[in-house]
Amino acid sequence: MIPASTKELINIADSKYAVVVATAKRARALSEKSKNNVDYRLSSMVTIALDELISGRIVIQQPGANKL
């Protein structure tokens, strides 16, 4: 897998920190599922999380965005 480019990631959310937090949360969820797997590597979980974020399978929701 080829890691995501920064240009692709900037367009996903208003804040680059939101992208980092969403990626970290998803990578942690993936790693919890795969800890017993022989091929477990955290770096691959981060790459999968980034791919899911870019492809739109994971959507970043900002709290309070619907409030007036």
C-alpha positions, -999 to 999 in steps of 0.1 A, spaced: 0 0 0 11 35 -8 6 60 20 -18 89 15 -4 122 3 -8 153 24 -27 171 -3 -54 144 -2 -56 145 36 -60 183 38 -92 182 18 -109 158 42 -116 180 72 -113 216 83 -85 208 107 -55 187 102 -57 177 138 -92 162 132 -76 140 105 -49 129 129 -73 121 157 -97 102 134 -69 82 119 -55 73 153 -89 62 166 -96 40 136 -60 25 137 -65 17 174 -99 0 166 -83 -20 138 -53 -30 160 -76 -42 188 -92 -66 163 -59 -78 149 -37 -83 179 -39 -121 177 -30 -121 140 5 -133 131 9 -105 105 0 -78 130 18 -45 124 6 -11 138 20 8 108 -2 -12 84 -32 -4 106 -24 33 102 -21 29 65 -55 11 63 -71 38 85 -58 65 61 -70 47 31 -105 44 46 -105 81 54 -95 91 19 -119 67 2 -148 81 23 -156 49 43 -148 69 75 -163 103 79 -151 129 104 -180 144 123 -173 176 142 -193 180 175 -215 211 176 -213 216 138 -252 216 136 -257 242 163 -267 277 154 
